[in-house]
Amino acid sequence: MNHDPARRDFLRLIGVTVPAGMVLCACGGSGTDAHGGTANAFFAPGEMDFIQAATARLIPTDALGPGGDKAGIPTFLDLQLAGPYGRAERWYMQGPWPTGINGQGYQLRFTPAQLYRQAIAGIDKHCRGKYQQPFAKLTGDQQDEVLHALEGGKVDLGDVPSKTFFNLLWQNTQEGFLADPAYGGNRDFAGWKLVGFPGPRYNYVREIGEYGKPYQQPYVSLIGRVPGAALAHAGEAS
């Protein structure tokens, strides 16, 4: 996918409409692996390779800011899928499971975590069959071709409709780009800087009457001005 500023303009427009109800804190954070590096909370290494590559194509790095991979979206997705959201704890998951119509929304028996795991395996199988390499190893143009095929429902992922997975991946990518950095994404406030949201301060009383003046206060998260530090500390403590 080309680094088209129009796609960033689209993100500006959706900044106030991305559903926040699916953003649930995955408590516990990530730990460390046997070599002292950061271990993923949910994704296996090959799965994380896909997520990093896909989010970098969905929201590319350009003159307006970092892409999805650099903005922490892979970390956001990893934590969400390891927590209540990944287990669909607030969803009705008892069936029956007839094939729904587009207006009915998500209708599968899989939790988000199960959906991601099965879909990524299917996508890499598809890519190996067509390009002899997994998704993360493809060129940018090839990755775009695969993503467009997923969006059009043209990739066989077994029991998982590829269009359903693409829609969920794209929704979660937007959420990770625009959610509070406390959840692992929106690193260095990349998404908020793009849409012009300074963060959830407890009040703006002094600034209310200052019409037409730029807001000069620094960006702030629910957990402070350097949310990444708190997130790393939570991982060390888990």
Salt bridges, closest charged atoms under 4 A:
ASP9 OD1 - ARG12 NH1 2.30
GLU47 OE1 - ARG117 NH2 2.74
ASP62 OD1 - ARG8 NE 3.07
ASP69 OD2 - LYS70 NZ 3.86
GLU89 OE2 - ARG87 NE 2.74
ASP144 OD2 - ARG57 NH2 2.84
GLU145 OE2 - LYS130 NZ 2.77
GLU151 OE1 - HIS148 ND1 3.72
GLU207 OE2 - ARG206 NH2 3.02
GLU210 OE2 - ARG206 NH1 3.56
